[in-house]
Amino acid sequence: MKHLFKIGILTIIVLSFANHCLAGTWEDDFSNINNSTWEVFNIVAWEPADDTLGAKWEIKNGSVSGSMHELFKKTMFLTGELKWQNYSVSCRAKYVGEEDKTAILGLIMHARIQENKRYMFLLNYFDQKASIVATAGPLKQTGDKFRGWSQEIHNFKIEFNTWYLLSASTMGSNILIFNIKNLEDTNNMDEFSIEVNEPITEGGLTGFLVENANAVFDDIKIEGKNIRNGGTFPIEPHSKLTTTWGKLKWLR
C-alpha cells in the first residue's frame, strides 16, 4: 500500500513538473533586428478584397506603429503559432495623431487566418465602448456580414494620445476576459468577460488590430501552458530599426 502511495505521489510530482515545463512566456519589446516572426493580414468587411495598400506597419525606435484609413477595413499585425492555445496576451497601446472618432484598435487572440476565425478585444473611440467579438468562419458569399459567435460591449471612456495597458485571456473552454487600464489615470480601468457560444478548442496567432487609426503598440507578452519561452529581445539597446511590410494579405 505504501509502495502504491509513493508511486502516486511521484506521478503527481512528475506531471506537475511537466506542466510547469510546458508553461512559458513569449515577449517582444520591438528593439531586436529580428522581426521575421510578424506578418501583416488585412480584413475587408462587406466587400471583396482589393489591392489597396492602405495598411502600414513599422517597427521603429523600440515600438511598432500601425495605420489604416479606409472604411470597413481592418489591418492586423500577428505572430505566434496555430498551436498556441488558452494563453493570455498583454501590451501597451496608444492612438496617436489628430483625433478621429471612428478609430478602433485592440488585441487579437487565436486567429486562424484561412478559416477567418479570431477573438477581438477592441477599443472603439467613436462609441466610447470596449468590446469582445468572436468571429466564426468565412463569409458564405460576398456581401454577408461576419458571423459572430457572440459579442459583449461595455461603456468605457477612451482618451486619444493616451497609453493603455490591454490584457486579454481565455479561461477554461468558453470564457474570454478583457482588461483595460489607462496608464495615465488609475481610476480609468475596467475588466469584463464573455461566454462564447462554442467551446474554445483551437489555438491561433496573436497580435494587434487597427481600423481608421494611427496607433502605437509596445511590450507584448504572451503567456500560457504551451507557449515556449522566447520572442525577440534587445541586441543593441540603442539601435533604431524601421521595417515596412509591403506584401499584404487581404481576407474576406
PEPEDA-V206397 format. One record per backbone hydrogen bond with DSSP energy under -1.0 kcal/mol. CO is the residue of the C=O (numbers start at 1). NH is the residue of the N-H. If there is no record, write none. Layout:
co/nh
CO/NH
CO/NH
This chain:
co/nh
1/5
2/6
3/7
4/8
5/9
6/10
7/11
8/12
9/13
10/14
11/15
12/16
13/17
14/18
15/19
16/20
17/21
18/22
19/23
24/224
25/230
26/222
27/232
28/220
33/35
35/38
39/78
41/76
42/251
43/74
52/54
56/67
58/65
63/60
64/217
65/58
66/215
67/56
68/213
70/73
72/45
74/43
75/210
76/41
77/208
78/39
79/206
81/84
84/204
87/170
88/223
89/168
90/221
91/166
92/218
93/164
94/216
100/103
103/125
104/211
105/123
106/209
107/121
108/207
109/119
111/205
112/117
113/116
117/112
118/135
119/109
120/133
121/107
122/131
123/105
124/128
124/129
128/156
129/124
130/154
131/122
132/152
133/120
134/149
135/118
141/144
147/136
150/134
152/132
154/130
163/183
164/93
165/181
166/91
167/179
168/89
169/177
171/175
173/200
174/196
175/171
176/194
177/169
178/192
179/167
180/190
181/165
185/188
187/189
188/182
190/180
192/178
194/176
199/201
205/111
206/79
207/108
208/77
209/106
210/75
211/104
213/68
214/96
215/66
216/94
217/64
218/92
220/28
221/90
222/26
223/88
224/24
224/227
230/27
232/29
236/239
249/42
251/44
